Amino acid sequence: MALPAGLLDAVKAYLGIEGEEQDEEISGIIQDGIDFINGLAGMILDYTVVGKPQELLFEYCELSLASEFDEDEFKAAHMLDLLLIAVRNYLDITWVDPAGDTKLSGIIARGIKYIDNIAGTEMDYTAEDKPRELLFDYCRYARSNALNEFQGNYLHELLSLQIAQEVAAYEASDV
């Protein structure tokens, strides 16, 4: 699969690499990074414009080229960034708004705490599953200044999540 135009040159400039000797290796790393980050974000991102997706890809390439990339560490370090990208997409926010991103990041962090508290455990928001769905809807309600309606409208799903986690905890225990 061909890389987007100019992306190889942008990554090489970021990494401070000149010449064409490593182009094949770097192209492979870039493609692996695109696949990995798109998978985490749950969508196809644009890496050709300056922004969070490009920053994540550059970091992925830098770590991979230095043989220091750790998938779990990368996920943990960038979970909020990846969720911000996905929530912006879910809410159809297509414009650049750093102040809005800061506000939305706070909403996401509060939503994670709220849902984790309801569930009684830390949930995985990178997987396309109920916790991610609830988080996105929490953000939608909070952004619309209707958070007071969220719990009432999603009570069934919240209780189902809570019960499922309690059952999983019970099954995991040696009772």
C-alpha positions as a LaTeX table, in Angstrom:
\begin{tabular}{lrrr}
\hline
Residue & $x$ (\AA) & $y$ (\AA) & $z$ (\AA) \\
\hline
Met1 & 0.00 & 0.00 & 0.00 \\
Ala2 & 1.39 & 3.39 & $-0.97$ \\
Leu3 & 2.00 & 5.97 & 1.72 \\
Pro4 & 0.21 & 9.33 & 1.51 \\
Ala5 & 2.15 & 11.87 & $-0.56$ \\
Gly6 & 4.86 & 13.65 & 1.36 \\
Leu7 & 4.54 & 11.55 & 4.51 \\
Leu8 & 7.85 & 9.70 & 4.08 \\
Asp9 & 9.68 & 13.02 & 3.64 \\
Ala10 & 7.92 & 14.52 & 6.68 \\
Val11 & 8.85 & 11.56 & 8.89 \\
Lys12 & 12.45 & 11.59 & 7.63 \\
Ala13 & 12.69 & 15.32 & 8.35 \\
Tyr14 & 11.29 & 14.78 & 11.86 \\
Leu15 & 13.79 & 11.98 & 12.48 \\
Gly16 & 16.66 & 13.95 & 10.95 \\
Ile17 & 17.36 & 11.33 & 8.29 \\
Glu18 & 18.77 & 12.31 & 4.92 \\
Gly19 & 19.24 & 10.22 & 1.81 \\
Glu20 & 17.31 & 7.25 & 0.54 \\
Glu21 & 19.19 & 4.34 & 2.14 \\
Gln22 & 16.56 & 3.74 & 4.84 \\
Asp23 & 13.46 & 4.64 & 2.80 \\
Glu24 & 12.18 & 1.06 & 2.58 \\
Glu25 & 12.63 & 0.42 & 6.30 \\
Ile26 & 11.09 & 3.75 & 7.29 \\
Ser27 & 8.18 & 3.24 & 4.87 \\
Gly28 & 7.44 & $-0.09$ & 6.53 \\
Ile29 & 7.57 & 1.49 & 9.98 \\
Ile30 & 5.25 & 4.29 & 8.83 \\
Gln31 & 2.73 & 1.81 & 7.43 \\
Asp32 & 2.87 & $-0.27$ & 10.61 \\
Gly33 & 2.35 & 2.93 & 12.63 \\
Ile34 & $-0.61$ & 4.00 & 10.52 \\
Asp35 & $-2.22$ & 0.58 & 10.91 \\
Phe36 & $-1.54$ & 0.51 & 14.66 \\
Ile37 & $-2.80$ & 4.04 & 15.41 \\
Asn38 & $-5.85$ & 3.69 & 13.14 \\
Gly39 & $-6.66$ & 0.47 & 14.98 \\
Leu40 & $-6.42$ & 2.18 & 18.36 \\
Ala41 & $-8.46$ & 5.18 & 17.21 \\
Gly42 & $-11.06$ & 2.95 & 15.60 \\
Met43 & $-10.99$ & 4.98 & 12.40 \\
Ile44 & $-8.79$ & 6.01 & 9.47 \\
Leu45 & $-6.87$ & 9.18 & 10.32 \\
Asp46 & $-5.15$ & 11.79 & 8.17 \\
Tyr47 & $-1.42$ & 11.88 & 8.88 \\
Thr48 & $-0.54$ & 14.43 & 6.21 \\
Val49 & $-1.69$ & 17.48 & 8.17 \\
Val50 & $-0.08$ & 18.87 & 11.31 \\
Gly51 & $-2.01$ & 17.65 & 14.33 \\
Lys52 & $-2.33$ & 14.92 & 16.94 \\
Pro53 & $-2.45$ & 11.97 & 14.50 \\
Gln54 & 0.78 & 13.13 & 12.84 \\
Glu55 & 2.44 & 13.67 & 16.25 \\
Leu56 & 1.49 & 10.14 & 17.31 \\
Leu57 & 2.82 & 8.67 & 14.07 \\
Phe58 & 6.11 & 10.56 & 14.36 \\
Glu59 & 6.57 & 9.30 & 17.92 \\
Tyr60 & 5.68 & 5.74 & 16.83 \\
Cys61 & 8.28 & 5.92 & 14.04 \\
Glu62 & 10.96 & 7.38 & 16.32 \\
Leu63 & 10.45 & 4.67 & 18.95 \\
Ser64 & 10.26 & 1.88 & 16.37 \\
Leu65 & 13.38 & 2.97 & 14.53 \\
Ala66 & 15.26 & 3.02 & 17.86 \\
Ser67 & 13.79 & $-0.42$ & 18.72 \\
Glu68 & 12.21 & 1.11 & 21.83 \\
Phe69 & 8.54 & 0.77 & 20.89 \\
Asp70 & 6.33 & $-0.93$ & 23.47 \\
Glu71 & 2.70 & $-1.34$ & 22.44 \\
Asp72 & 1.26 & $-1.27$ & 25.96 \\
Glu73 & 3.31 & 1.76 & 27.01 \\
Phe74 & 2.28 & 3.64 & 23.87 \\
Lys75 & $-1.41$ & 2.84 & 24.43 \\
Ala76 & $-1.24$ & 3.92 & 28.07 \\
Ala77 & 0.65 & 7.12 & 27.29 \\
His78 & $-1.68$ & 8.18 & 24.49 \\
Met79 & $-5.09$ & 6.78 & 25.46 \\
Leu80 & $-6.58$ & 10.23 & 26.07 \\
Asp81 & $-5.15$ & 11.57 & 22.79 \\
Leu82 & $-6.63$ & 8.65 & 20.86 \\
Leu83 & $-9.97$ & 9.00 & 22.63 \\
Leu84 & $-9.98$ & 12.73 & 21.89 \\
Ile85 & $-9.54$ & 11.98 & 18.19 \\
Ala86 & $-12.34$ & 9.39 & 18.25 \\
Val87 & $-14.71$ & 11.57 & 20.30 \\
Arg88 & $-14.11$ & 14.53 & 17.96 \\
Asn89 & $-15.07$ & 12.25 & 15.08 \\
Tyr90 & $-18.15$ & 10.95 & 16.93 \\
Leu91 & $-19.29$ & 14.51 & 17.65 \\
Asp92 & $-18.56$ & 15.60 & 14.06 \\
Ile93 & $-15.99$ & 18.19 & 15.16 \\
Thr94 & $-13.94$ & 18.76 & 12.03 \\
Trp95 & $-12.44$ & 22.18 & 12.77 \\
Val96 & $-9.22$ & 22.93 & 14.65 \\
Asp97 & $-9.97$ & 24.30 & 18.13 \\
Pro98 & $-7.21$ & 23.87 & 20.75 \\
Ala99 & $-9.35$ & 25.44 & 23.52 \\
Gly100 & $-12.24$ & 23.15 & 22.57 \\
Asp101 & $-9.89$ & 20.14 & 22.59 \\
Thr102 & $-8.74$ & 21.07 & 26.10 \\
Lys103 & $-12.36$ & 21.29 & 27.26 \\
Leu104 & $-13.25$ & 18.02 & 25.52 \\
Ser105 & $-10.21$ & 16.28 & 27.05 \\
Gly106 & $-11.50$ & 17.26 & 30.48 \\
Ile107 & $-14.95$ & 15.92 & 29.63 \\
Ile108 & $-13.39$ & 12.64 & 28.47 \\
Ala109 & $-11.33$ & 12.31 & 31.66 \\
Arg110 & $-14.40$ & 12.98 & 33.83 \\
Gly111 & $-16.45$ & 10.54 & 31.76 \\
Ile112 & $-13.84$ & 7.83 & 32.24 \\
Lys113 & $-13.87$ & 8.37 & 36.01 \\
Tyr114 & $-17.67$ & 8.37 & 36.07 \\
Ile115 & $-18.04$ & 5.14 & 34.07 \\
Asp116 & $-15.19$ & 3.40 & 35.92 \\
Asn117 & $-16.87$ & 4.34 & 39.19 \\
Ile118 & $-20.21$ & 2.93 & 38.02 \\
Ala119 & $-18.52$ & $-0.26$ & 36.76 \\
Gly120 & $-16.44$ & $-0.63$ & 39.91 \\
Thr121 & $-13.26$ & $-1.20$ & 37.91 \\
Glu122 & $-11.14$ & 0.40 & 35.19 \\
Met123 & $-12.68$ & $-0.20$ & 31.80 \\
Asp124 & $-11.04$ & $-0.50$ & 28.37 \\
Tyr125 & $-12.09$ & 2.45 & 26.22 \\
Thr126 & $-9.93$ & 1.50 & 23.24 \\
Ala127 & $-12.13$ & $-1.48$ & 22.30 \\
Glu128 & $-15.37$ & $-0.97$ & 20.39 \\
Asp129 & $-17.56$ & $-2.08$ & 23.27 \\
Lys130 & $-20.12$ & $-0.76$ & 25.76 \\
Pro131 & $-17.69$ & 1.35 & 27.88 \\
Arg132 & $-16.49$ & 3.23 & 24.79 \\
Glu133 & $-20.06$ & 3.72 & 23.59 \\
Leu134 & $-21.13$ & 5.06 & 27.00 \\
Leu135 & $-18.10$ & 7.37 & 27.16 \\
Phe136 & $-18.87$ & 8.85 & 23.75 \\
Asp137 & $-22.49$ & 9.44 & 24.74 \\
Tyr138 & $-21.39$ & 10.92 & 28.08 \\
Cys139 & $-19.23$ & 13.38 & 26.12 \\
Arg140 & $-22.12$ & 14.20 & 23.79 \\
Tyr141 & $-24.40$ & 14.99 & 26.72 \\
Ala142 & $-21.72$ & 16.96 & 28.61 \\
Arg143 & $-20.84$ & 18.99 & 25.52 \\
Ser144 & $-24.54$ & 19.79 & 25.01 \\
Asn145 & $-24.91$ & 20.93 & 28.64 \\
Ala146 & $-27.37$ & 18.09 & 29.27 \\
Leu147 & $-25.27$ & 15.90 & 31.56 \\
Asn148 & $-28.07$ & 15.87 & 34.11 \\
Glu149 & $-30.09$ & 13.81 & 31.61 \\
Phe150 & $-27.37$ & 11.27 & 30.85 \\
Gln151 & $-27.85$ & 8.97 & 33.82 \\
Gly152 & $-31.61$ & 8.82 & 33.38 \\
Asn153 & $-31.39$ & 8.11 & 29.67 \\
Tyr154 & $-28.61$ & 5.51 & 30.02 \\
Leu155 & $-29.54$ & 3.97 & 33.37 \\
His156 & $-30.24$ & 0.55 & 31.83 \\
Glu157 & $-26.87$ & 0.43 & 30.06 \\
Leu158 & $-25.02$ & 1.72 & 33.14 \\
Leu159 & $-26.64$ & $-0.87$ & 35.39 \\
Ser160 & $-25.96$ & $-3.63$ & 32.85 \\
Leu161 & $-22.30$ & $-2.62$ & 32.78 \\
Gln162 & $-22.14$ & $-2.56$ & 36.57 \\
Ile163 & $-23.77$ & $-5.97$ & 36.90 \\
Ala164 & $-21.55$ & $-7.50$ & 34.20 \\
Gln165 & $-18.44$ & $-6.28$ & 36.03 \\
Glu166 & $-19.71$ & $-7.59$ & 39.37 \\
Val167 & $-20.39$ & $-10.99$ & 37.80 \\
Ala168 & $-16.92$ & $-11.03$ & 36.21 \\
Ala169 & $-15.33$ & $-10.15$ & 39.56 \\
Tyr170 & $-17.32$ & $-12.87$ & 41.32 \\
Glu171 & $-16.35$ & $-15.48$ & 38.71 \\
Ala172 & $-12.70$ & $-14.47$ & 39.00 \\
Ser173 & $-12.73$ & $-14.85$ & 42.77 \\
Asp174 & $-12.15$ & $-18.22$ & 44.44 \\
Val175 & $-15.59$ & $-18.35$ & 46.06 \\
\hline
\end{tabular}
